[in-house]
Amino acid sequence: MVTVDRCELRGMAQPLVVTVLFNRHLPGEHGLLRLRVGKVARQVQPGHFVQLICDPRLTLPRPFSVMDADPEQGSVDIFYRVVGEGTRIMASWKGGEELRVLMPLGRPFVWPEEKKNILLIAGGAGIAPVHFLARRLVERGQSAVLVWGIETEAPLMTIAARLDGFPLDVAFVESAEALAALDAVGVSSRLASMTPMAGRFHGYVTDLAEHYLERSSEALRRRTELYACGPTVMLRAVARLAERFGLSGQVSLEERMACGFGVCAACVVPVRQESGVGWSYRKICTEGPVFSLADIAWESG
Amino acid sequence: MSGNVTSLEVRLAGLTLANPVMLLSGCAGFGEELAMVEGFDFSRVGAICLKGTTLHPKEGNPPPRVAETPAGMLNAIGLQNPGARHVAEKILPGILHWPTRFIANIAGSTVDEYAEVARIFDDTGVAAIEINISCPNVKEGGVAFGADPVMAARVVAAVRQATSKPLITKLSPNVTDIRVIARATIEAGTDILSAVNTYLGMAIDWSSGRPILGNVQGGLSGPAIKPAALLQVWRVYEVARHCNVPIIGQGGITCTRDAVEFFLVGAAAIGIGTALFSSPLVAGEIVTGLRHHLEERGLDGPARLTGMLKV
């Protein structure tokens, strides 16, 4: 059960004015924004999110999971898909714009033990925190496999192909290893989509994850943990997978949010009571967005 | 007049505040969450109204609980709170020593529940008790009390009996004539009025044909309601000025200029709500702006602005 230790969070969220370093348009109405944020980049961990003011005329800030953080350059990356007014404004940025953010927010992923094999599952723009975690896991030399359900041309692979040495390709450089891990158990794809596409698994990304788990050895499976971010329906399927194979894991959740720092109580999720009986609503912004898979009362709320 | 020293201190009936800028209930959690924001200075805020509290814990409404709308937002939180005893025993001891005033906001589904919650807070160090008879997002109580002058008076009278602390009654704008409710609650013993709570509204996802909010309907706040709220405060002031009942003006305030407008239509203090979500430090900025505004005009305090609308 997650509880909030106020001392740990005191003064953590910094209201900042940051600069857009670049904004790249990617396939499928996706975009990649790099922000110069300064020293705070050092504190940003996989699973943290930022509240971003797209336009002072919009009443609410927009929450985005951090896709990557570069402590040396003092920058963070935000991966987004254009879905509404805020992201449409974001897509118009050319670089050089100044905007207000509140960051970092939320509780990051809890690090897995080093001997664990990590199965990372992402759906759509849910790739952002999963990609960030993948990068950090690979840097630590941890065994990790990433599967991603994406209905458009895979935006990040495109970037990797176009920009030599661009840091975003790490998950896919790592993917040589990840692919080998998948190949080793007879799963030849890392990408899944519901529309048939060359070289991709045709179906839900959780079906692809299931194939991987089914074909893994008992020994590998036993040391596998699931880390996921994506739409709620996908996360429910991840929870079923975890239950079927007896695995633990963590998920990063999203919900319509107002403040992002706990004052409004808008972004709630039903979390099981410690007693095991019943559930109660917990705030995703301060008690999440990362929760243990087993803590969420998926059937409730 | 230019020789006057400007003081931001305000006296609202029995409630004295270091400055007239308050954080509104439902937009400031239980106070402690604000400590998470770097640079948040509690001493810069006149008072913080805590989240609406009922006798027993409430889970609130199913999500989604908020939806952005043009120049505003809808919310339907549904008074999620851990219950009055938990707030009094577990939360207040951790915040009451901070350098601002805390005000309990109480709600209930019966008159007796309001009184019982008030009795619990009467025994604590909160500076005042705000009666929420205008929550639009619960099935019982809330705005049902706030829309009926007889019921509203009954709630206020019962709470008046239950506490000796200064009483604030938070009025709903979702009524035909807010002056009728204001008068009834003043006669029942409220010391201060808070005007106004959110406007009822809804948001639709036109492509799916469904309401966006889990509760179907919610309360509209933000700059969108400011012109409507100004008129409501002006109307309440017509009644309240004759009884010396101060008004906490609120509804879409985002900057010093907005705050001054609310003073001009009769507010003695002002509240910041929705603006905190995008600008958690905005209250301090408005305090500074207000001081400059008063000093430039040689006014010795915010009371010099109250009701000074030139008509």
Interface residues (C-beta under 8 A of the other chain):
Chain A: R6 L9 R10 G11 M12 A13 Q14 P15 Q51 I53 P56 R57 L58 T59 L60 P61 R100 L102 E255 R256 M257 A258 C259 G260 F261 G262 V263 C264 A265 A266 C267 V268 V269 S280 Y281 T286 G301
Chain B: G26 C27 A28 G29 E32 E33 L34 A35 M36 V37 E38 G39 K51 E59 G60 P62 P63 P64 R65 V66 A67 E68 T69 A71 G72 M73 N75 I77 Q80 G94 I212 G222 P223 T274 L276 F277 S278 S279 P280 L281
